[in-house]
Amino acid sequence: MAQADVRVDSVAYPNPNPTLAAALDRGPIVADGGLSTVLDQLGTPASGPLWTGEVLVSRPDQVRRAHRAMLDAGAQVVLASGYQVSGRTALLSGRSAATADRLLVEANRLVREARDGWAADAETSSAASPAPVSAASPAPVSAGCAGRAWVAASIGPFGAALADGSEYQGEYGLTVAALTAFHRERLDVLAAAQASPPTSVDVWWFETVPDPDEVAALVAGLAPVLAELDVARLPVPEVIVTMTVGRDGRVPTGAPIDEALAPMLRLDPTDPARPVALGVNCCAPQDVAPALDRLAMSTDLPLVAKPNLGGTWDHVAGAFVGAVSDGSSSAGHRPLEAWLDLGARLIGGCCGTGTFQLSRIAAQLANLGPAGGHETR
């Protein structure tokens, strides 16, 4: 990937939303579900080395439609389709590495278009009486955030660039410097996208990170990029980091999640690279609480719970094998209140979580009240 220059003459673009950090202080926020799951529901399954990025190439309209479907189901934070997009996966798919640069920016554009269209529709209908909260049409959870949603660039780990499920194992055999260089390529592209309102996002969300060394690499890579954005007076995205975990709150390399995230937790609160929330994603629902429990003893930051439906990733099948169910009703059994007690403030789903499950999560949180029925941390 070519390094992008973000030093352009510009002024900061106004954002009608409060920061996500401010919203999380007011109460729980609903994150989106599994983009690949919703795309599959729409008849355009993710596949190949680019995964959801392949649909981004062939049917961008369906990607936009999937984002909108999750917003309509109650999501307030929606992730773009660039999780597995990188120069490596572009080459593996038979395309040039430069194709990845274009796709990362296009992913941002589509999630922005979906969010902005949804927000415009919400504003148009704001004079109407609010509908009763239901699983079919949940109300936003955090008080004062009706009609507001945040868009995030989805930034996958190095393992996702291998397109073989390595993000569920970690221990790539690379140095922190090599991992930093890998992430810096995409961060430069995403930083350049911040210079244009149609492709600027609110959040950079690093997800499914399995390895403590990769967390250290993210800290090293983020600092100069965010500093350049600040100097250029461009929108500086908030940062979220989520790791995949197994039993006992440990990441795939065996490190406790609080120790794995220590480089992030040590950042000064004024450092723009310090996450506004951190936690877990793409883990089994029963593995969420032990990980959050560890993190709750180490930080007062809002925590994230975004599990899949359980099971083990089968690279050949391109699916989780041994999931707790087909997902048609499992959302109702997720221990949301227990996660809230542990400090979870950003709750959604990952692989296997479609619009039905997402609407159930949103409705459950809405029914608990503006603070989720619990004091904010």
Secondary structure by P-SEA (a helix, b strand, c coil): cccccccccccbbbbccccaaaaaaabbbbbbccaaaaaaaacccccccccaaaaaaccaaaaaaaaaaaaaacccccccccccccaaaaaaaccccaaaaaaaaaaaaaaaaaaaaaaaaaaaaccccccccccccccccccccccbbbbbbccccccccccccccccccccccaaaaaaaaaaaaaaaaaaacccccccccccccccccaaaaaaaaaaaaaaaaaaaaaccbbbbbbbbbbbcccccccccccccccccccccccccccccccbbbbccccccaaaaaaaaaaaccccbbbbbbccbbbbbccccccccccccccccccccaaaaaaaaccccccccccccaaaaaaaaaaaaaaccccccccc
